[in-house]
């Protein structure tokens, strides 16, 4: 092999070695930075994970409490419905009493009217028989 070709090959090997060494050093720096960033992320995530667990527990408690409140609202609604039915029956009964009161009032009015009519009829008949 000729000396100039050997020199070119050696120069290429040295350049390639230098590029590989530079790339390895850059990779090493990137790995160190990545390790530092991951360490920071890990330190930041630990409290966040704890907070997330706490929030999850609070959410479970709120969900349970909400279910209990919905059940209570259902019970109150049922009581209100029962009370409304009772009030409805009471109003119906009072309406019946009012109707009966109207009938009694009408009957009393008719009786009074018949009494007045009979009294006037008797009086008018008495006037006619005396006048003959």
C-alpha positions as a Markdown table, in Angstrom:
| # | Residue | x | y | z |
|---|---|---|---|---|
| 1 | Unk | 0.0 | 0.0 | 0.0 |
| 2 | Unk | 1.3 | 3.4 | -0.8 |
| 3 | Unk | 2.4 | 5.7 | 1.9 |
| 4 | Unk | 0.0 | 8.5 | 0.9 |
| 5 | Unk | -3.0 | 6.1 | 1.1 |
| 6 | Unk | -1.9 | 4.9 | 4.5 |
| 7 | Unk | -1.7 | 8.5 | 5.6 |
| 8 | Unk | -5.2 | 9.2 | 4.4 |
| 9 | Unk | -6.5 | 6.1 | 6.1 |
| 10 | Unk | -4.8 | 7.0 | 9.3 |
| 11 | Unk | -6.1 | 10.6 | 9.1 |
| 12 | Unk | -9.6 | 9.2 | 8.5 |
| 13 | Unk | -9.2 | 6.8 | 11.5 |
| 14 | Unk | -8.0 | 9.7 | 13.7 |
| 15 | Unk | -10.9 | 12.0 | 12.5 |
| 16 | Unk | -13.4 | 9.2 | 13.0 |
| 17 | Unk | -12.0 | 8.4 | 16.4 |
| 18 | Unk | -12.1 | 12.1 | 17.4 |
| 19 | Unk | -15.7 | 12.4 | 16.2 |
| 20 | Unk | -16.7 | 9.3 | 18.2 |
| 21 | Unk | -15.0 | 10.6 | 21.3 |
| 22 | Unk | -16.7 | 13.9 | 20.9 |
| 23 | Unk | -20.1 | 12.2 | 20.3 |
| 24 | Unk | -19.5 | 10.0 | 23.4 |
| 25 | Unk | -18.6 | 13.0 | 25.5 |
| 26 | Unk | -21.7 | 14.8 | 24.3 |
| 27 | Unk | -23.8 | 11.7 | 25.0 |
| 28 | Unk | -22.3 | 11.6 | 28.5 |
| 29 | Unk | -23.2 | 15.2 | 29.1 |
| 30 | Unk | -26.7 | 14.6 | 27.9 |
| 31 | Unk | -27.1 | 11.6 | 30.1 |
| 32 | Unk | -25.9 | 13.6 | 33.1 |
| 33 | Unk | -28.3 | 16.4 | 32.3 |
| 34 | Unk | -31.1 | 13.8 | 31.8 |
| 35 | Unk | -30.2 | 12.3 | 35.2 |
| 36 | Unk | -30.3 | 15.7 | 36.9 |
| 37 | Unk | -33.6 | 16.5 | 35.2 |
| 38 | Unk | -35.1 | 13.1 | 36.2 |
| 39 | Unk | -33.9 | 13.6 | 39.8 |
| 40 | Unk | -35.6 | 17.0 | 39.9 |
| 41 | Unk | -38.8 | 15.6 | 38.3 |
| 42 | Unk | -38.8 | 12.8 | 40.8 |
| 43 | Unk | -38.4 | 15.2 | 43.7 |
| 44 | Unk | -41.3 | 17.3 | 42.4 |
| 45 | Unk | -43.5 | 14.3 | 41.6 |
| 46 | Unk | -43.3 | 12.8 | 45.1 |
| 47 | Unk | -45.3 | 15.5 | 46.8 |
| 48 | Unk | -47.7 | 15.7 | 43.8 |
| 49 | Unk | -48.4 | 12.0 | 44.0 |
| 50 | Unk | -49.1 | 12.3 | 47.8 |
| 51 | Unk | -51.4 | 15.2 | 47.0 |
| 52 | Unk | -53.1 | 13.2 | 44.3 |
| 53 | Unk | -53.7 | 10.4 | 46.7 |
| 54 | Unk | -55.1 | 12.8 | 49.3 |
| 55 | Unk | -57.4 | 14.4 | 46.6 |
| 56 | Unk | -58.6 | 10.9 | 45.6 |
| 57 | Unk | -59.4 | 10.1 | 49.2 |
| 58 | Unk | -61.3 | 13.4 | 49.6 |
| 59 | Unk | -63.2 | 12.7 | 46.3 |
| 60 | Unk | -64.2 | 9.3 | 47.6 |
| 61 | Unk | -65.5 | 10.9 | 50.9 |
| 62 | Unk | -67.4 | 13.5 | 49.0 |
| 63 | Unk | -68.9 | 10.9 | 46.7 |
| 64 | Unk | -70.1 | 8.9 | 49.7 |
| 65 | Unk | -71.5 | 12.0 | 51.4 |
| 66 | Unk | -73.2 | 13.0 | 48.2 |
| 67 | Unk | -74.8 | 9.5 | 48.0 |
| 68 | Unk | -76.0 | 9.9 | 51.5 |
| 69 | Unk | -77.5 | 13.3 | 50.8 |
| 70 | Unk | -79.3 | 12.1 | 47.7 |
| 71 | Unk | -80.8 | 9.3 | 49.8 |
| 72 | Unk | -81.9 | 11.9 | 52.5 |
| 73 | Unk | -83.4 | 14.1 | 49.8 |
| 74 | Unk | -85.3 | 11.1 | 48.5 |
| 75 | Unk | -86.6 | 10.4 | 52.0 |
| 76 | Unk | -87.6 | 14.1 | 52.5 |
| 77 | Unk | -89.3 | 14.1 | 49.1 |
| 78 | Unk | -91.2 | 11.0 | 50.1 |
| 79 | Unk | -92.3 | 12.7 | 53.4 |
| 80 | Unk | -93.4 | 15.8 | 51.6 |
| 81 | Unk | -95.3 | 13.7 | 49.1 |
| 82 | Unk | -97.1 | 11.9 | 52.0 |
| 83 | Unk | -97.8 | 15.3 | 53.6 |
| 84 | Unk | -99.2 | 16.6 | 50.3 |
| 85 | Unk | -101.5 | 13.6 | 50.0 |
| 86 | Unk | -102.7 | 14.2 | 53.6 |
| 87 | Unk | -103.3 | 17.9 | 52.8 |
| 88 | Unk | -105.1 | 16.9 | 49.6 |
| 89 | Unk | -107.4 | 14.6 | 51.6 |
| 90 | Unk | -108.0 | 17.3 | 54.2 |
| 91 | Unk | -108.8 | 19.8 | 51.5 |
| 92 | Unk | -111.2 | 17.3 | 49.8 |
| 93 | Unk | -112.9 | 16.7 | 53.2 |
| 94 | Unk | -113.2 | 20.4 | 53.9 |
| 95 | Unk | -114.6 | 20.9 | 50.4 |
| 96 | Unk | -117.2 | 18.2 | 51.2 |
| 97 | Unk | -118.0 | 20.0 | 54.4 |
| 98 | Unk | -118.3 | 23.3 | 52.6 |
| 99 | Unk | -120.6 | 21.7 | 50.1 |
| 100 | Unk | -122.6 | 20.2 | 52.9 |
| 101 | Unk | -122.7 | 23.7 | 54.5 |
| 102 | Unk | -124.0 | 25.1 | 51.3 |
| 103 | Unk | -126.7 | 22.5 | 51.1 |
| 104 | Unk | -127.7 | 23.1 | 54.7 |
| 105 | Unk | -127.7 | 26.8 | 54.0 |
| 106 | Unk | -129.8 | 26.3 | 50.9 |
| 107 | Unk | -132.2 | 24.1 | 52.9 |
| 108 | Unk | -132.4 | 26.6 | 55.7 |
| 109 | Unk | -133.1 | 29.4 | 53.1 |
| 110 | Unk | -135.7 | 27.3 | 51.4 |
| 111 | Unk | -137.3 | 26.5 | 54.8 |
| 112 | Unk | -137.3 | 30.2 | 55.7 |
| 113 | Unk | -138.8 | 31.0 | 52.4 |
| 114 | Unk | -141.5 | 28.4 | 52.7 |
| 115 | Unk | -142.3 | 29.6 | 56.3 |
| 116 | Unk | -142.6 | 33.2 | 55.1 |
| 117 | Unk | -144.7 | 32.1 | 52.1 |
| 118 | Unk | -147.0 | 30.0 | 54.4 |
| 119 | Unk | -147.3 | 32.9 | 57.0 |
| 120 | Unk | -148.2 | 35.4 | 54.2 |
| 121 | Unk | -150.6 | 32.9 | 52.7 |
| 122 | Unk | -152.3 | 32.4 | 56.1 |
| 123 | Unk | -152.3 | 36.1 | 56.7 |
| 124 | Unk | -153.7 | 36.9 | 53.3 |
| 125 | Unk | -156.4 | 34.2 | 53.7 |
| 126 | Unk | -157.3 | 35.5 | 57.1 |
| 127 | Unk | -157.7 | 39.0 | 55.6 |
| 128 | Unk | -159.9 | 37.7 | 52.8 |
| 129 | Unk | -162.2 | 35.7 | 55.1 |
| 130 | Unk | -162.7 | 38.7 | 57.4 |
| 131 | Unk | -163.4 | 41.0 | 54.6 |
| 132 | Unk | -166.3 | 38.9 | 53.1 |
